[in-house]
Amino acid sequence: MKLKELLKNVQLVNYSGYDDLEVTGIAYSSRQVEPGNVFVAIKGQKADGHDFLPEALEKGAAAVVSERPRPAGVEISWAQVVEAREALALMAAVFYDNPSLKLKTVGITGTKGKTTITYILEEILKAAGYTPGVVGTIDYRWKDKKILAERTTPEAPDIQRILKQMVEDGVSHCLMEVSSHSLEFKRVLGIGFDIAIFTNLSGEHLDYHQTMENYFEAKKRLFFLNHKRQASIVNIDDPWGQRLISELPMRTISFGFTPEALIRAERFSVEENGMKATVSYPGGKLKFTSALIGKHNLYNLLAAISAALVFSIPPQTIVKGISSLKSVPGRFELVPNNLGIKVIVDYAHTDNAMENLLETVRSLKPKRIILVFGCGGDRDRSKRPRMGEVAARMADWTIITSDNPRSEDPEKIIAEIEQGFHKAGNRNYEKIADRKIAIEKALMMARKGDYVVIAGKGHETYQIFKDRTIPFSDVETAREILNEMEKK
């Protein structure tokens, strides 16, 4: 594709070079550059692409897109642009022939529930005879393909390439988790969303966004992108959702428990193996049984039902799709055993998510809740004592341990969590930095009728330390320990 065509939607400050230059691809990292590529120099959180220009040129970059003017002595086609990240996204959409316009595309944003909604909606669409694809926290998947996710929402060229592959493979709908970082960094610019969903907002990523106001404004961007605008779907029970509804100029479908909700949960009951619910919508009611558990999951179901109704999927098909989903990896995932102990692995890694998780477990009437959790390093420190306070109030016994400490000292992270227990005035905890030993201790002290809740890492299969990353799965670790206990 000619560079001139690639730049047609980009705000240029200056261009110097060949108008008819043919480029072979787009690279935003010097490591990715292949001969004939255009290299887009973007600033990351840790590195600046301009520092890697020599490497990009050495590897055969045919042109550069940058917010800076071409340096003296550099003889290469150079496009100086107003904003490099915006240019990267718009160029990627053109290069891959705007694949989102050939799909029904759903963008899901919010602090919690994004992953679960993609799983529910995926099953509903399959039940309706469609071929859905997913771009999410756990993986990017469609048909017989599955790529482990490096981040919730990939960089713009990677997203557009995945969408193009989905189109070529006959995918009908793409369900995309859209993170606040991806919106801030304009990774999803150039994607036409048929539906945008807002789940909820609670304290998370404040190390980056600084304030809840900034966090909300980042999430809100999804609803003002270049949508095909079939519908916006918003949780009306969430205070930030209420504010979003008041600020949206387009048609909005609300969901929740409140009487004002367009898609409303009327009744629900939670059992050990799932829940039953009745949901009203304009024109009728849905009664269904789901293997998912908890009020927070009913909100996720309401969001998915809302999207399915927008796509004109028949109610009986929606019910069929809901019933076919048995679990979501790392989301209230049960680890089976013969010891009479209920073991749950969950991705809850904020105070609000932890509270919802423990409320759900408490509703199942356990003898005791034994909780194992930690907090990630190099991430929002403000939530650590808040999570400790929730654990102190809602668990019978907590083992504070490591999550992904990254560059931080695990013991210091644990000490910050411990402050929440001090604030709550409880001493119902102990500290074991080694996560495997902590899980083993929790399982060994559990008795029949107890619930052991292992929170924070969910589906993850690794643990990140300052100097290494090791294989580690909460589910597999618990399963191995339980197997050994059953043998004794």
C-alpha positions in Angstrom: 0.0 0.0 0.0 1.2 3.5 -0.8 2.2 5.7 2.1 0.0 8.5 0.8 -3.1 6.3 1.0 -2.1 5.1 4.5 -1.9 8.7 5.7 -5.2 9.9 4.2 -7.0 10.2 7.6 -4.1 11.5 9.5 -3.5 15.1 10.6 -0.2 16.0 9.1 2.1 18.8 10.2 4.6 18.3 7.5 5.6 15.6 5.0 8.9 15.1 3.2 9.6 12.2 0.9 8.1 10.2 -2.0 4.3 10.5 -2.5 4.1 7.1 -4.2 6.3 5.2 -1.7 5.1 1.6 -1.3 5.1 0.3 2.3 4.9 -3.3 3.4 3.5 -2.9 6.9 3.3 -0.8 10.0 5.6 -1.2 13.0 5.5 0.6 16.4 8.4 -1.2 17.9 11.9 -1.3 16.3 12.1 -5.0 17.1 9.2 -5.6 14.7 10.5 -3.6 11.8 10.9 -5.5 8.5 12.2 -4.0 5.2 9.7 -1.6 3.6 7.8 -1.0 6.9 6.7 2.4 8.1 7.9 2.9 11.6 5.7 5.0 13.9 7.6 6.5 16.8 5.3 6.5 19.8 6.0 7.3 23.4 5.2 4.5 25.9 5.0 4.5 29.6 8.6 3.3 29.9 10.2 4.0 26.5 10.2 6.5 23.7 10.1 5.2 20.1 12.3 8.0 18.9 15.2 6.5 20.9 15.1 3.4 18.7 15.1 5.2 15.3 18.6 4.1 14.4 17.6 0.4 15.0 14.4 0.9 12.9 16.4 2.4 10.0 19.1 -0.2 10.2 16.4 -2.9 9.9 15.0 -1.4 6.7 12.2 1.0 7.6 11.1 2.8 4.5 9.4 5.7 6.2 8.9 7.2 9.7 5.8 8.8 11.3 6.6 11.0 14.2 5.4 14.0 16.2 8.9 15.4 15.6 10.3 16.9 12.4 12.8 14.9 10.4 16.3 15.3 11.9 19.1 16.8 9.8 21.1 14.2 7.9 18.3 11.6 7.9 17.3 10.8 4.3 14.1 8.9 4.5 10.4 9.7 3.9 9.1 11.4 7.0 5.6 12.3 8.1 5.4 14.7 11.0 1.9 14.3 12.6 -0.1 16.0 15.3 -0.4 12.9 17.4 1.5 9.7 16.7 -0.8 7.3 18.6 -3.8 8.6 16.7 -1.9 8.3 13.4 -0.9 4.7 14.3 -4.5 3.7 14.9 -5.9 5.4 11.8 -3.2 4.0 9.6 -3.7 0.5 10.9 -7.4 0.6 10.1 -6.7 1.7 6.5 -3.8 -0.8 6.1 -6.1 -3.7 7.1 -9.0 -2.4 5.1 -11.3 -1.4 8.0 -12.2 -4.9 9.1 -14.5 -3.8 12.0 -16.9 -2.4 9.3 -17.4 -6.0 8.1 -18.2 -7.4 11.6 -20.8 -6.7 14.3 -18.4 -5.3 16.9 -19.2 -4.9 20.7 -16.9 -2.9 22.9 -17.1 -3.6 26.7 -15.5 -1.3 29.2 -15.7 -0.8 33.0 -13.7 -2.0 36.0 -15.3 -5.4 36.5 -17.2 -7.9 34.4 -15.8 -7.4 31.0 -14.4 -10.9 30.6 -17.4 -12.7 31.9 -19.7 -10.7 29.6 -17.7 -11.8 26.5 -18.0 -15.4 27.6 -21.8 -15.1 28.1 -22.4 -13.2 24.9 -20.2 -15.6 23.0 -22.3 -18.6 24.0 -25.6 -16.7 23.2 -24.3 -15.8 19.7 -23.2 -19.5 19.1 -26.6 -20.7 20.1 -28.1 -18.2 17.6 -25.9 -19.8 14.8 -23.4 -17.0 14.6 -19.6 -17.2 14.6 -18.3 -14.9 17.3 -14.7 -13.9 18.1 -13.3 -12.4 21.3 -10.5 -10.0 22.1 -10.1 -10.1 25.8 -8.0 -10.4 29.0 -7.6 -14.2 28.9 -7.1 -14.7 25.2 -8.0 -13.6 21.6 -10.1 -16.4 20.2 -12.3 -17.3 17.2 -13.3 -20.6 15.6 -10.3 -22.9 16.1 -7.8 -20.2 16.9 -6.6 -19.1 20.3 -3.8 -16.6 21.1 -2.9 -16.0 24.8 -3.4 -12.3 25.6 -0.4 -10.2 26.5 -2.7 -7.4 27.5 -6.5 -6.8 27.6 -6.6 -4.6 24.5 -3.7 -5.0 22.1 -2.0 -2.1 20.2 -3.9 -0.7 17.3 -2.1 -2.6 14.4 -2.4 -5.9 16.4 -6.1 -5.3 16.9 -6.7 -4.5 13.3 -4.7 -7.5 12.1 -6.7 -9.8 14.4 -10.0 -8.3 13.2 -8.8 -8.8 9.6 -8.1 -12.5 10.3 -11.5 -12.8 11.9 -13.2 -11.4 8.8 -11.2 -13.8 6.5 -12.2 -16.7 8.7 -15.9 -15.9 8.6 -16.4 -14.5 12.0 -19.7 -12.6 12.3 -19.3 -10.7 15.6 -16.3 -9.5 17.6 -16.6 -9.0 21.4 -13.8 -6.8 22.6 -12.8 -5.9 26.2 -11.8 -2.2 26.0 -9.4 -1.1 28.8 -9.0 2.4 30.1 -5.4 2.4 29.0 -6.4 1.4 25.4 -8.8 4.3 25.3 -6.3 6.7 26.7 -3.6 5.5 24.2 -6.1 5.5 21.3 -5.6 1.8 20.5 -9.3 1.4 19.5 -9.5 4.5 17.4 -10.6 3.6 13.9 -12.8 0.7 15.1 -16.5 1.0 14.3 -18.4 -0.3 17.3 -22.1 -1.4 16.9 -22.6 -1.6 20.6 -20.7 -0.1 23.6 -21.3 -1.5 27.1 -20.4 0.1 30.4 -20.3 -2.3 33.4 -19.3 -0.3 36.5 -16.5 1.8 37.9 -14.5 1.4 41.1 -11.0 2.2 42.3 -8.5 0.7 40.0 -5.5 1.9 37.9 -5.3 5.1 40.0 -1.5 4.8 39.9 -1.9 5.9 36.3 -5.2 7.9 36.2 -4.6 9.6 39.6 -8.3 10.3 40.2 -11.7 8.6 39.6 -12.7 11.5 37.5 -9.8 10.9 35.1 -10.6 7.2 35.1 -14.2 7.8 34.2 -13.3 10.2 31.4 -11.0 7.6 29.9 -13.8 5.0 30.0 -16.3 7.4 28.6 -14.2 7.8 25.4 -15.5 4.5 24.1 -19.0 6.0 23.7 -17.7 8.9 21.6 -15.6 7.1 19.1 -16.5 6.4 15.5 -19.4 4.1 16.3 -21.9 2.5 13.9 -24.0 3.4 16.9 -26.6 0.7 17.1 -26.8 1.1 20.9 -25.0 2.1 24.1 -25.7 -0.2 27.0 -25.1 1.1 30.6 -25.5 -0.2 34.1 -27.9 2.3 35.6 -27.4 1.0 39.2 -23.8 2.2 39.2 -23.4 5.9 40.1 -20.9 6.4 37.3 -23.3 4.6 35.0 -26.0 7.1 35.9 -23.7 10.0 35.2 -22.7 8.4 31.8 -26.3 8.1 30.8 -26.9 11.8 31.6 -23.9 12.7 29.4 -24.6 10.5 26.3 -26.2 12.1 23.3 -27.1 8.8 21.7 -29.8 6.2 22.5 -29.0 4.3 25.7 -30.3 1.0 27.0 -30.0 0.8 30.7 -29.8 -2.4 32.8 -30.0 -3.2 36.5 -32.3 -3.9 39.4 -33.8 -0.4 39.7 -37.3 0.1 38.3 -36.0 2.7 35.8 -33.8 0.0 34.1 -35.0 -0.9 30.6 -33.6 -4.4 31.1 -34.4 -5.3 34.7 -33.7 -8.2 37.0 -37.0 -8.9 38.9 -36.1 -11.9 40.9 -33.1 -14.1 41.4 -32.0 -16.9 43.8 -28.5 -18.2 44.3 -27.7 -21.8 45.0 -24.4 -23.7 45.4 -24.2 -24.7 41.7 -25.6 -21.5 40.1 -28.6 -19.2 40.1 -32.1 -18.7 38.7 -33.4 -15.3 37.6 -36.3 -13.6 35.9 -35.5 -10.5 33.7 -38.0 -8.2 32.2 -37.5 -6.3 29.0 -39.7 -4.2 26.7 -42.1 -6.8 25.3 -41.6 -9.7 27.7 -39.7 -11.6 30.3 -36.8 -14.0 30.4 -36.5 -16.9 32.9 -33.2 -18.7 32.9 -30.8 -20.8 34.9 -27.1 -20.0 34.9 -24.1 -21.8 36.3 -22.6 -18.5 37.2 -23.1 -17.4 40.8 -23.6 -14.0 42.5 -25.4 -10.7 42.1 -22.3 -9.3 40.3 -22.7 -12.1 37.7 -26.4 -11.3 37.3 -25.3 -7.8 36.2 -23.0 -9.4 33.7 -25.8 -11.5 32.4 -28.1 -8.4 32.1 -25.4 -6.6 30.0 -25.1 -9.7 27.7 -28.9 -10.1 27.4 -29.2 -6.4 26.5 -26.7 -6.8 23.7 -28.3 -10.0 22.5 -31.7 -8.2 22.3 -30.2 -5.4 20.3 -29.0 -8.0 17.8 -32.6 -9.3 17.7 -31.7 -12.7 19.1 -34.9 -14.6 20.1 -35.4 -14.9 23.9 -35.4 -18.7 23.9 -32.0 -18.6 22.1 -30.7 -16.2 24.7 -31.8 -18.6 27.5 -30.2 -21.6 25.7 -26.9 -19.7 25.3 -26.9 -18.7 29.0 -27.5 -22.2 30.1 -24.6 -23.6 28.0 -21.9 -21.6 29.7 -20.6 -23.7 32.6 -17.8 -21.5 33.9 -15.4 -18.7 33.1 -11.6 -19.3 33.7 -10.5 -17.8 37.0 -13.9 -16.2 37.7 -15.5 -18.0 40.7 -13.8 -21.1 39.4 -14.4 -24.2 41.6 -11.5 -26.6 42.2 -13.2 -30.0 42.7 -12.1 -32.3 45.5 -13.5 -35.1 47.8 -12.7 -33.5 51.1 -15.9 -31.6 51.5 -14.0 -28.3 51.1 -15.2 -25.7 48.6 -12.2 -24.1 46.8 -12.8 -21.1 44.7 -10.2 -19.2 42.5 -11.2 -15.7 41.4 -9.6 -12.8 39.6 -10.9 -10.2 42.2 -8.1 -7.7 42.6 -9.8 -4.6 43.8 -11.6 -3.9 47.1 -15.0 -3.6 45.4 -14.5 -6.9 43.5 -13.3 -8.6 46.7 -16.4 -7.4 48.6 -18.7 -8.7 45.8 -16.8 -12.0 45.8 -17.0 -12.5 49.6 -20.6 -11.4 49.8 -21.4 -14.1 47.2 -19.5 -16.8 49.2 -21.2 -15.7 52.4 -24.6 -16.1 50.8 -23.8 -19.8 50.3 -23.6 -20.2 54.1 -20.1 -21.5 54.6 -18.9 -22.6 58.0 -15.9 -20.4 57.5 -14.3 -18.4 54.8 -10.5 -18.8 54.6 -9.1 -16.2 52.2 -5.7 -16.1 50.4 -4.8 -13.0 48.5 -2.1 -10.4 47.8 -1.8 -7.3 45.6 0.3 -6.7 42.5 3.5 -4.7 42.6 4.1 -1.6 40.5 0.3 -1.0 40.4 -2.2 1.2 42.3 -0.9 1.2 45.9 -4.0 3.0 47.3 -6.2 -0.1 47.0 -3.9 -2.3 49.2 -5.2 -1.2 52.6 -8.8 -1.0 51.3 -8.5 -4.6 50.2 -7.1 -5.5 53.6 -10.0 -3.8 55.3 -12.6 -5.7 53.2 -10.8 -9.0 54.0 -10.7 -8.2 57.7 -14.5 -7.5 57.8 -15.7 -10.3 55.5 -13.4 -13.3 55.8 -13.0 -15.5 58.9 -9.3 -16.0 58.4 -7.0 -14.4 55.8 -3.5 -15.4 54.7 -1.9 -12.3 53.1 0.6 -13.4 50.4 2.3 -12.3 47.2 0.5 -11.7 43.9 2.8 -10.5 41.1 5.2 -8.4 43.2 7.1 -7.3 40.1 9.9 -4.8 41.1 8.6 -4.3 44.6 9.5 -6.1 47.8 6.7 -8.6 48.5 7.0 -8.0 52.3 6.4 -4.2 51.8 3.3 -4.9 49.7 2.0 -7.2 52.4 2.6 -4.6 55.1 0.5 -2.1 53.1 -2.3 -4.6 52.9 -1.9 -5.2 56.6 -2.8 -1.6 57.4 -6.4 -2.3 56.4 -6.6 -5.0 59.1 -5.3 -2.5 61.6 -7.9 0.1 60.5 -10.6 -2.5 60.9 -9.3 -3.5 64.3 -9.0 -7.2 63.4 -6.1 -9.6 63.9 -7.8 -12.5 61.9 -4.9 -12.9 59.5 -1.4 -14.2 59.1 1.4 -13.4 56.5 3.0 -15.9 54.2 4.9 -14.3 51.3 5.3 -17.6 49.3 2.0 -18.0 47.5 2.2 -21.8 47.1 2.9 -22.2 50.8 0.0 -19.8 51.6 -2.4 -21.8 49.5 -1.2 -25.0 51.1 -1.7 -23.6 54.6 -5.2 -22.5 53.8 -6.2 -25.8 52.4 -4.6 -27.8 55.2 -6.5 -25.7 57.9 -9.9 -26.0 56.1 -12.5 -28.4 57.3 -15.7 -29.9 55.8 -18.1 -27.0 55.0 -15.4 -24.4 54.8 -14.8 -22.2 51.7 -11.2 -21.5 50.7 -11.1 -18.4 48.4 -7.9 -17.8 46.5 -8.2 -14.3 45.0 -6.3 -11.9 42.7 -4.7 -13.9 39.9 -7.6 -15.9 38.6 -6.8 -17.3 35.1 -3.1 -16.3 35.2 -0.5 -19.0 34.7 2.6 -17.1 35.8 4.0 -15.1 38.7 6.1 -12.0 38.1 9.1 -11.1 40.3 11.7 -8.4 40.0 14.2 -10.7 38.3 12.2 -13.5 36.9 8.7 -14.8 35.8 7.8 -18.3 36.9 5.0 -20.6 35.8 2.2 -20.4 38.5 -1.5 -21.2 38.4 -3.7 -20.9 41.5 -6.0 -23.5 40.0 -3.3 -26.0 39.3 -1.5 -25.3 42.6 -4.7 -25.9 44.6 -5.5 -29.0 42.6 -2.1 -30.6 43.2 -2.2 -29.9 46.9 -5.8 -31.2 47.2 -4.8 -34.4 45.3 -2.0 -35.0 47.8 -4.4 -34.4 50.7 -6.9 -36.9 49.3 -4.2 -39.6 49.2 -3.5 -39.3 53.0 
